[in-house]
Amino acid sequence: MELYTVDRLGTLAEGSTCQLQHYNDVSPEVLAEHSNSLFPDGLSRHGEMYFLRAESQVQAINPMLELFFEQVRRASFPDKPSRMQSMFAVDCLSSVRDFKIRFKALELPVYKVKAETVFRADMGLLYGGNSALVTSWFASQYWKGEAGPEQPFWEWVLKCPVEIGERIA
């Protein structure tokens, strides 16, 4: 299966590998220890943006929703890859186009990617509901790999390490 990712941060290169990283600049020390206890293997760039550095300007969803989805995963779906240790892709070029339109990313490069651990989920569920109950159900649906109430937008969660292949756009 071919998977494709849009390089929203402008950091990918053909032949490189996206690895988990440890961040030594977290302060105070108690927060660094907390982060390391939750993610002893490190974080992906996504985890850095949504868990460590909530002031990032490229966020597509609320960091608190990311944390909530992570806690639901830990409690009920521990076999699924953490979003904080992953990057994301789609499985067809029409989805690449739809993603680029949705996130106003028409000029950004697109790469083929592959990883050993992948999981398909409905990205539309990440925007939360209008109540705690609905948001909880959305998180459960996401980690079950099932669609939400709207037309699904399927993303693939790729646990790092992720190999960056050919640039196709």
PyMOL CGO cylinders between C-alpha atoms (Angstrom):
from pymol import cmd
from pymol.cgo import CYLINDER

trace = [
    CYLINDER, 0.00, 0.00, 0.00, 1.29, 3.46, -0.92, 0.3, 1, 1, 1, 1, 1, 1,
    CYLINDER, 1.29, 3.46, -0.92, 1.04, 6.16, 1.74, 0.3, 1, 1, 1, 1, 1, 1,
    CYLINDER, 1.04, 6.16, 1.74, 1.60, 9.89, 1.21, 0.3, 1, 1, 1, 1, 1, 1,
    CYLINDER, 1.60, 9.89, 1.21, 2.27, 12.77, 3.58, 0.3, 1, 1, 1, 1, 1, 1,
    CYLINDER, 2.27, 12.77, 3.58, 2.09, 16.52, 3.07, 0.3, 1, 1, 1, 1, 1, 1,
    CYLINDER, 2.09, 16.52, 3.07, 5.19, 18.23, 4.47, 0.3, 1, 1, 1, 1, 1, 1,
    CYLINDER, 5.19, 18.23, 4.47, 3.45, 20.99, 6.43, 0.3, 1, 1, 1, 1, 1, 1,
    CYLINDER, 3.45, 20.99, 6.43, 6.61, 21.92, 8.36, 0.3, 1, 1, 1, 1, 1, 1,
    CYLINDER, 6.61, 21.92, 8.36, 9.02, 21.87, 5.41, 0.3, 1, 1, 1, 1, 1, 1,
    CYLINDER, 9.02, 21.87, 5.41, 11.38, 19.47, 7.21, 0.3, 1, 1, 1, 1, 1, 1,
    CYLINDER, 11.38, 19.47, 7.21, 11.22, 16.27, 5.16, 0.3, 1, 1, 1, 1, 1, 1,
    CYLINDER, 11.22, 16.27, 5.16, 13.77, 15.03, 2.62, 0.3, 1, 1, 1, 1, 1, 1,
    CYLINDER, 13.77, 15.03, 2.62, 13.89, 11.98, 0.38, 0.3, 1, 1, 1, 1, 1, 1,
    CYLINDER, 13.89, 11.98, 0.38, 15.77, 9.11, 1.99, 0.3, 1, 1, 1, 1, 1, 1,
    CYLINDER, 15.77, 9.11, 1.99, 15.53, 10.47, 5.52, 0.3, 1, 1, 1, 1, 1, 1,
    CYLINDER, 15.53, 10.47, 5.52, 13.86, 8.83, 8.51, 0.3, 1, 1, 1, 1, 1, 1,
    CYLINDER, 13.86, 8.83, 8.51, 11.62, 10.55, 11.03, 0.3, 1, 1, 1, 1, 1, 1,
    CYLINDER, 11.62, 10.55, 11.03, 12.67, 9.29, 14.46, 0.3, 1, 1, 1, 1, 1, 1,
    CYLINDER, 12.67, 9.29, 14.46, 11.43, 9.84, 17.97, 0.3, 1, 1, 1, 1, 1, 1,
    CYLINDER, 11.43, 9.84, 17.97, 13.34, 12.57, 19.80, 0.3, 1, 1, 1, 1, 1, 1,
    CYLINDER, 13.34, 12.57, 19.80, 14.07, 13.49, 23.39, 0.3, 1, 1, 1, 1, 1, 1,
    CYLINDER, 14.07, 13.49, 23.39, 13.82, 17.20, 24.15, 0.3, 1, 1, 1, 1, 1, 1,
    CYLINDER, 13.82, 17.20, 24.15, 16.30, 18.48, 26.70, 0.3, 1, 1, 1, 1, 1, 1,
    CYLINDER, 16.30, 18.48, 26.70, 14.99, 22.04, 26.77, 0.3, 1, 1, 1, 1, 1, 1,
    CYLINDER, 14.99, 22.04, 26.77, 11.81, 21.37, 28.76, 0.3, 1, 1, 1, 1, 1, 1,
    CYLINDER, 11.81, 21.37, 28.76, 11.60, 23.35, 31.97, 0.3, 1, 1, 1, 1, 1, 1,
    CYLINDER, 11.60, 23.35, 31.97, 11.03, 23.29, 34.81, 0.3, 1, 1, 1, 1, 1, 1,
    CYLINDER, 11.03, 23.29, 34.81, 12.67, 19.93, 35.41, 0.3, 1, 1, 1, 1, 1, 1,
    CYLINDER, 12.67, 19.93, 35.41, 9.48, 18.41, 36.85, 0.3, 1, 1, 1, 1, 1, 1,
    CYLINDER, 9.48, 18.41, 36.85, 7.80, 18.87, 33.44, 0.3, 1, 1, 1, 1, 1, 1,
    CYLINDER, 7.80, 18.87, 33.44, 10.75, 17.27, 31.65, 0.3, 1, 1, 1, 1, 1, 1,
    CYLINDER, 10.75, 17.27, 31.65, 10.51, 14.32, 34.03, 0.3, 1, 1, 1, 1, 1, 1,
    CYLINDER, 10.51, 14.32, 34.03, 6.76, 14.09, 33.48, 0.3, 1, 1, 1, 1, 1, 1,
    CYLINDER, 6.76, 14.09, 33.48, 7.15, 14.14, 29.69, 0.3, 1, 1, 1, 1, 1, 1,
    CYLINDER, 7.15, 14.14, 29.69, 9.87, 11.49, 29.86, 0.3, 1, 1, 1, 1, 1, 1,
    CYLINDER, 9.87, 11.49, 29.86, 7.73, 9.30, 32.11, 0.3, 1, 1, 1, 1, 1, 1,
    CYLINDER, 7.73, 9.30, 32.11, 4.82, 9.44, 29.66, 0.3, 1, 1, 1, 1, 1, 1,
    CYLINDER, 4.82, 9.44, 29.66, 6.96, 9.02, 26.53, 0.3, 1, 1, 1, 1, 1, 1,
    CYLINDER, 6.96, 9.02, 26.53, 10.22, 7.32, 27.57, 0.3, 1, 1, 1, 1, 1, 1,
    CYLINDER, 10.22, 7.32, 27.57, 11.03, 6.51, 23.93, 0.3, 1, 1, 1, 1, 1, 1,
    CYLINDER, 11.03, 6.51, 23.93, 10.64, 10.16, 22.91, 0.3, 1, 1, 1, 1, 1, 1,
    CYLINDER, 10.64, 10.16, 22.91, 8.21, 12.20, 20.84, 0.3, 1, 1, 1, 1, 1, 1,
    CYLINDER, 8.21, 12.20, 20.84, 7.64, 12.77, 17.14, 0.3, 1, 1, 1, 1, 1, 1,
    CYLINDER, 7.64, 12.77, 17.14, 7.52, 16.30, 15.70, 0.3, 1, 1, 1, 1, 1, 1,
    CYLINDER, 7.52, 16.30, 15.70, 3.73, 16.08, 16.10, 0.3, 1, 1, 1, 1, 1, 1,
    CYLINDER, 3.73, 16.08, 16.10, 4.19, 15.25, 19.79, 0.3, 1, 1, 1, 1, 1, 1,
    CYLINDER, 4.19, 15.25, 19.79, 6.57, 18.16, 20.16, 0.3, 1, 1, 1, 1, 1, 1,
    CYLINDER, 6.57, 18.16, 20.16, 4.06, 20.57, 18.62, 0.3, 1, 1, 1, 1, 1, 1,
    CYLINDER, 4.06, 20.57, 18.62, 0.95, 19.38, 20.45, 0.3, 1, 1, 1, 1, 1, 1,
    CYLINDER, 0.95, 19.38, 20.45, 2.34, 18.11, 23.76, 0.3, 1, 1, 1, 1, 1, 1,
    CYLINDER, 2.34, 18.11, 23.76, 5.43, 20.20, 24.49, 0.3, 1, 1, 1, 1, 1, 1,
    CYLINDER, 5.43, 20.20, 24.49, 4.95, 23.42, 22.57, 0.3, 1, 1, 1, 1, 1, 1,
    CYLINDER, 4.95, 23.42, 22.57, 1.29, 24.40, 22.51, 0.3, 1, 1, 1, 1, 1, 1,
    CYLINDER, 1.29, 24.40, 22.51, 2.11, 27.88, 21.21, 0.3, 1, 1, 1, 1, 1, 1,
    CYLINDER, 2.11, 27.88, 21.21, 2.95, 26.47, 17.77, 0.3, 1, 1, 1, 1, 1, 1,
    CYLINDER, 2.95, 26.47, 17.77, 1.28, 28.30, 14.89, 0.3, 1, 1, 1, 1, 1, 1,
    CYLINDER, 1.28, 28.30, 14.89, 0.75, 25.23, 12.68, 0.3, 1, 1, 1, 1, 1, 1,
    CYLINDER, 0.75, 25.23, 12.68, -1.71, 23.45, 14.94, 0.3, 1, 1, 1, 1, 1, 1,
    CYLINDER, -1.71, 23.45, 14.94, -4.75, 22.06, 13.18, 0.3, 1, 1, 1, 1, 1, 1,
    CYLINDER, -4.75, 22.06, 13.18, -6.58, 20.89, 16.31, 0.3, 1, 1, 1, 1, 1, 1,
    CYLINDER, -6.58, 20.89, 16.31, -6.78, 21.80, 19.97, 0.3, 1, 1, 1, 1, 1, 1,
    CYLINDER, -6.78, 21.80, 19.97, -3.84, 20.44, 22.03, 0.3, 1, 1, 1, 1, 1, 1,
    CYLINDER, -3.84, 20.44, 22.03, -6.23, 19.57, 24.87, 0.3, 1, 1, 1, 1, 1, 1,
    CYLINDER, -6.23, 19.57, 24.87, -8.20, 17.34, 22.48, 0.3, 1, 1, 1, 1, 1, 1,
    CYLINDER, -8.20, 17.34, 22.48, -4.92, 15.67, 21.50, 0.3, 1, 1, 1, 1, 1, 1,
    CYLINDER, -4.92, 15.67, 21.50, -4.22, 15.03, 25.18, 0.3, 1, 1, 1, 1, 1, 1,
    CYLINDER, -4.22, 15.03, 25.18, -7.74, 13.69, 25.73, 0.3, 1, 1, 1, 1, 1, 1,
    CYLINDER, -7.74, 13.69, 25.73, -7.44, 11.33, 22.74, 0.3, 1, 1, 1, 1, 1, 1,
    CYLINDER, -7.44, 11.33, 22.74, -4.04, 10.19, 24.07, 0.3, 1, 1, 1, 1, 1, 1,
    CYLINDER, -4.04, 10.19, 24.07, -5.53, 9.41, 27.48, 0.3, 1, 1, 1, 1, 1, 1,
    CYLINDER, -5.53, 9.41, 27.48, -8.38, 7.43, 25.89, 0.3, 1, 1, 1, 1, 1, 1,
    CYLINDER, -8.38, 7.43, 25.89, -5.81, 5.51, 23.84, 0.3, 1, 1, 1, 1, 1, 1,
    CYLINDER, -5.81, 5.51, 23.84, -3.73, 4.73, 26.93, 0.3, 1, 1, 1, 1, 1, 1,
    CYLINDER, -3.73, 4.73, 26.93, -6.77, 3.60, 28.93, 0.3, 1, 1, 1, 1, 1, 1,
    CYLINDER, -6.77, 3.60, 28.93, -8.67, 1.60, 26.31, 0.3, 1, 1, 1, 1, 1, 1,
    CYLINDER, -8.67, 1.60, 26.31, -6.53, 1.08, 23.21, 0.3, 1, 1, 1, 1, 1, 1,
    CYLINDER, -6.53, 1.08, 23.21, -2.90, 0.71, 24.37, 0.3, 1, 1, 1, 1, 1, 1,
    CYLINDER, -2.90, 0.71, 24.37, -2.08, -1.46, 21.34, 0.3, 1, 1, 1, 1, 1, 1,
    CYLINDER, -2.08, -1.46, 21.34, -2.64, 1.51, 19.00, 0.3, 1, 1, 1, 1, 1, 1,
    CYLINDER, -2.64, 1.51, 19.00, 0.27, 3.86, 18.17, 0.3, 1, 1, 1, 1, 1, 1,
    CYLINDER, 0.27, 3.86, 18.17, 0.36, 7.13, 20.10, 0.3, 1, 1, 1, 1, 1, 1,
    CYLINDER, 0.36, 7.13, 20.10, -0.30, 10.19, 17.98, 0.3, 1, 1, 1, 1, 1, 1,
    CYLINDER, -0.30, 10.19, 17.98, 2.45, 11.88, 20.01, 0.3, 1, 1, 1, 1, 1, 1,
    CYLINDER, 2.45, 11.88, 20.01, 4.95, 9.38, 18.62, 0.3, 1, 1, 1, 1, 1, 1,
    CYLINDER, 4.95, 9.38, 18.62, 3.69, 9.33, 15.04, 0.3, 1, 1, 1, 1, 1, 1,
    CYLINDER, 3.69, 9.33, 15.04, 3.34, 11.16, 11.79, 0.3, 1, 1, 1, 1, 1, 1,
    CYLINDER, 3.34, 11.16, 11.79, 0.37, 11.01, 9.45, 0.3, 1, 1, 1, 1, 1, 1,
    CYLINDER, 0.37, 11.01, 9.45, -0.42, 10.07, 5.89, 0.3, 1, 1, 1, 1, 1, 1,
    CYLINDER, -0.42, 10.07, 5.89, -3.22, 9.30, 3.47, 0.3, 1, 1, 1, 1, 1, 1,
    CYLINDER, -3.22, 9.30, 3.47, -3.51, 6.39, 1.05, 0.3, 1, 1, 1, 1, 1, 1,
    CYLINDER, -3.51, 6.39, 1.05, -4.51, 8.00, -2.23, 0.3, 1, 1, 1, 1, 1, 1,
    CYLINDER, -4.51, 8.00, -2.23, -3.68, 11.09, -4.24, 0.3, 1, 1, 1, 1, 1, 1,
    CYLINDER, -3.68, 11.09, -4.24, -7.26, 12.38, -4.14, 0.3, 1, 1, 1, 1, 1, 1,
    CYLINDER, -7.26, 12.38, -4.14, -6.97, 12.46, -0.33, 0.3, 1, 1, 1, 1, 1, 1,
    CYLINDER, -6.97, 12.46, -0.33, -3.68, 14.36, -0.67, 0.3, 1, 1, 1, 1, 1, 1,
    CYLINDER, -3.68, 14.36, -0.67, -5.52, 16.95, -2.76, 0.3, 1, 1, 1, 1, 1, 1,
    CYLINDER, -5.52, 16.95, -2.76, -8.41, 17.13, -0.27, 0.3, 1, 1, 1, 1, 1, 1,
    CYLINDER, -8.41, 17.13, -0.27, -5.98, 17.55, 2.64, 0.3, 1, 1, 1, 1, 1, 1,
    CYLINDER, -5.98, 17.55, 2.64, -4.07, 20.31, 0.85, 0.3, 1, 1, 1, 1, 1, 1,
    CYLINDER, -4.07, 20.31, 0.85, -7.31, 22.18, 0.14, 0.3, 1, 1, 1, 1, 1, 1,
    CYLINDER, -7.31, 22.18, 0.14, -8.66, 21.72, 3.68, 0.3, 1, 1, 1, 1, 1, 1,
    CYLINDER, -8.66, 21.72, 3.68, -5.46, 23.03, 5.30, 0.3, 1, 1, 1, 1, 1, 1,
    CYLINDER, -5.46, 23.03, 5.30, -4.63, 25.66, 2.65, 0.3, 1, 1, 1, 1, 1, 1,
    CYLINDER, -4.63, 25.66, 2.65, -1.44, 23.81, 1.83, 0.3, 1, 1, 1, 1, 1, 1,
    CYLINDER, -1.44, 23.81, 1.83, -1.62, 23.72, -1.96, 0.3, 1, 1, 1, 1, 1, 1,
    CYLINDER, -1.62, 23.72, -1.96, 2.06, 24.53, -2.55, 0.3, 1, 1, 1, 1, 1, 1,
    CYLINDER, 2.06, 24.53, -2.55, 3.54, 22.16, 0.03, 0.3, 1, 1, 1, 1, 1, 1,
    CYLINDER, 3.54, 22.16, 0.03, 5.57, 19.11, -1.01, 0.3, 1, 1, 1, 1, 1, 1,
    CYLINDER, 5.57, 19.11, -1.01, 4.21, 15.56, -0.82, 0.3, 1, 1, 1, 1, 1, 1,
    CYLINDER, 4.21, 15.56, -0.82, 6.30, 12.46, -0.09, 0.3, 1, 1, 1, 1, 1, 1,
    CYLINDER, 6.30, 12.46, -0.09, 5.73, 8.74, -0.13, 0.3, 1, 1, 1, 1, 1, 1,
    CYLINDER, 5.73, 8.74, -0.13, 6.21, 7.31, 3.36, 0.3, 1, 1, 1, 1, 1, 1,
    CYLINDER, 6.21, 7.31, 3.36, 6.31, 3.93, 5.06, 0.3, 1, 1, 1, 1, 1, 1,
    CYLINDER, 6.31, 3.93, 5.06, 6.49, 2.55, 8.57, 0.3, 1, 1, 1, 1, 1, 1,
    CYLINDER, 6.49, 2.55, 8.57, 6.21, -0.83, 10.27, 0.3, 1, 1, 1, 1, 1, 1,
    CYLINDER, 6.21, -0.83, 10.27, 3.33, 0.19, 12.55, 0.3, 1, 1, 1, 1, 1, 1,
    CYLINDER, 3.33, 0.19, 12.55, 0.35, 1.89, 10.93, 0.3, 1, 1, 1, 1, 1, 1,
    CYLINDER, 0.35, 1.89, 10.93, -3.25, 2.43, 11.94, 0.3, 1, 1, 1, 1, 1, 1,
    CYLINDER, -3.25, 2.43, 11.94, -6.19, 3.91, 9.99, 0.3, 1, 1, 1, 1, 1, 1,
    CYLINDER, -6.19, 3.91, 9.99, -8.53, 6.37, 11.71, 0.3, 1, 1, 1, 1, 1, 1,
    CYLINDER, -8.53, 6.37, 11.71, -11.10, 9.02, 10.82, 0.3, 1, 1, 1, 1, 1, 1,
    CYLINDER, -11.10, 9.02, 10.82, -9.33, 12.38, 11.15, 0.3, 1, 1, 1, 1, 1, 1,
    CYLINDER, -9.33, 12.38, 11.15, -12.70, 14.15, 11.23, 0.3, 1, 1, 1, 1, 1, 1,
    CYLINDER, -12.70, 14.15, 11.23, -13.24, 12.86, 14.76, 0.3, 1, 1, 1, 1, 1, 1,
    CYLINDER, -13.24, 12.86, 14.76, -10.30, 14.89, 16.08, 0.3, 1, 1, 1, 1, 1, 1,
    CYLINDER, -10.30, 14.89, 16.08, -12.27, 18.12, 16.17, 0.3, 1, 1, 1, 1, 1, 1,
    CYLINDER, -12.27, 18.12, 16.17, -14.37, 17.04, 19.15, 0.3, 1, 1, 1, 1, 1, 1,
    CYLINDER, -14.37, 17.04, 19.15, -18.05, 17.22, 19.76, 0.3, 1, 1, 1, 1, 1, 1,
    CYLINDER, -18.05, 17.22, 19.76, -20.40, 19.66, 21.41, 0.3, 1, 1, 1, 1, 1, 1,
    CYLINDER, -20.40, 19.66, 21.41, -20.32, 17.82, 24.76, 0.3, 1, 1, 1, 1, 1, 1,
    CYLINDER, -20.32, 17.82, 24.76, -18.00, 15.68, 26.83, 0.3, 1, 1, 1, 1, 1, 1,
    CYLINDER, -18.00, 15.68, 26.83, -20.11, 12.64, 25.96, 0.3, 1, 1, 1, 1, 1, 1,
    CYLINDER, -20.11, 12.64, 25.96, -19.85, 13.22, 22.21, 0.3, 1, 1, 1, 1, 1, 1,
    CYLINDER, -19.85, 13.22, 22.21, -16.11, 13.96, 22.42, 0.3, 1, 1, 1, 1, 1, 1,
    CYLINDER, -16.11, 13.96, 22.42, -15.61, 10.76, 24.41, 0.3, 1, 1, 1, 1, 1, 1,
    CYLINDER, -15.61, 10.76, 24.41, -17.52, 8.78, 21.79, 0.3, 1, 1, 1, 1, 1, 1,
    CYLINDER, -17.52, 8.78, 21.79, -15.48, 10.43, 19.02, 0.3, 1, 1, 1, 1, 1, 1,
    CYLINDER, -15.48, 10.43, 19.02, -12.23, 9.39, 20.73, 0.3, 1, 1, 1, 1, 1, 1,
    CYLINDER, -12.23, 9.39, 20.73, -13.49, 5.83, 21.11, 0.3, 1, 1, 1, 1, 1, 1,
    CYLINDER, -13.49, 5.83, 21.11, -14.55, 5.68, 17.46, 0.3, 1, 1, 1, 1, 1, 1,
    CYLINDER, -14.55, 5.68, 17.46, -11.18, 7.08, 16.39, 0.3, 1, 1, 1, 1, 1, 1,
    CYLINDER, -11.18, 7.08, 16.39, -9.19, 4.43, 18.25, 0.3, 1, 1, 1, 1, 1, 1,
    CYLINDER, -9.19, 4.43, 18.25, -11.52, 1.65, 17.09, 0.3, 1, 1, 1, 1, 1, 1,
    CYLINDER, -11.52, 1.65, 17.09, -10.74, 2.75, 13.52, 0.3, 1, 1, 1, 1, 1, 1,
    CYLINDER, -10.74, 2.75, 13.52, -14.41, 3.46, 12.83, 0.3, 1, 1, 1, 1, 1, 1,
    CYLINDER, -14.41, 3.46, 12.83, -16.03, 6.42, 11.11, 0.3, 1, 1, 1, 1, 1, 1,
    CYLINDER, -16.03, 6.42, 11.11, -17.73, 9.29, 12.86, 0.3, 1, 1, 1, 1, 1, 1,
    CYLINDER, -17.73, 9.29, 12.86, -21.14, 10.74, 12.02, 0.3, 1, 1, 1, 1, 1, 1,
    CYLINDER, -21.14, 10.74, 12.02, -19.86, 12.85, 9.10, 0.3, 1, 1, 1, 1, 1, 1,
    CYLINDER, -19.86, 12.85, 9.10, -18.19, 11.76, 5.87, 0.3, 1, 1, 1, 1, 1, 1,
    CYLINDER, -18.19, 11.76, 5.87, -14.91, 10.22, 7.14, 0.3, 1, 1, 1, 1, 1, 1,
    CYLINDER, -14.91, 10.22, 7.14, -11.51, 11.56, 6.18, 0.3, 1, 1, 1, 1, 1, 1,
    CYLINDER, -11.51, 11.56, 6.18, -9.21, 8.57, 6.65, 0.3, 1, 1, 1, 1, 1, 1,
    CYLINDER, -9.21, 8.57, 6.65, -5.71, 9.21, 7.88, 0.3, 1, 1, 1, 1, 1, 1,
    CYLINDER, -5.71, 9.21, 7.88, -2.98, 6.71, 8.60, 0.3, 1, 1, 1, 1, 1, 1,
    CYLINDER, -2.98, 6.71, 8.60, -1.13, 7.04, 11.89, 0.3, 1, 1, 1, 1, 1, 1,
    CYLINDER, -1.13, 7.04, 11.89, 2.47, 5.95, 11.28, 0.3, 1, 1, 1, 1, 1, 1,
    CYLINDER, 2.47, 5.95, 11.28, 4.49, 5.20, 14.40, 0.3, 1, 1, 1, 1, 1, 1,
    CYLINDER, 4.49, 5.20, 14.40, 8.06, 6.48, 14.17, 0.3, 1, 1, 1, 1, 1, 1,
    CYLINDER, 8.06, 6.48, 14.17, 10.46, 5.57, 12.75, 0.3, 1, 1, 1, 1, 1, 1,
    CYLINDER, 10.46, 5.57, 12.75, 8.95, 6.57, 9.40, 0.3, 1, 1, 1, 1, 1, 1,
    CYLINDER, 8.95, 6.57, 9.40, 10.95, 6.32, 6.18, 0.3, 1, 1, 1, 1, 1, 1,
    CYLINDER, 10.95, 6.32, 6.18, 10.59, 9.26, 3.81, 0.3, 1, 1, 1, 1, 1, 1,
    CYLINDER, 10.59, 9.26, 3.81, 10.52, 8.14, 0.20, 0.3, 1, 1, 1, 1, 1, 1,
    CYLINDER, 10.52, 8.14, 0.20, 10.18, 9.85, -3.13, 0.3, 1, 1, 1, 1, 1, 1,
    CYLINDER, 10.18, 9.85, -3.13, 8.92, 13.41, -3.35, 0.3, 1, 1, 1, 1, 1, 1,
    CYLINDER, 8.92, 13.41, -3.35, 5.95, 13.24, -5.72, 0.3, 1, 1, 1, 1, 1, 1,
    CYLINDER, 5.95, 13.24, -5.72, 4.74, 16.86, -5.66, 0.3, 1, 1, 1, 1, 1, 1,
]
cmd.load_cgo(trace, "trace")
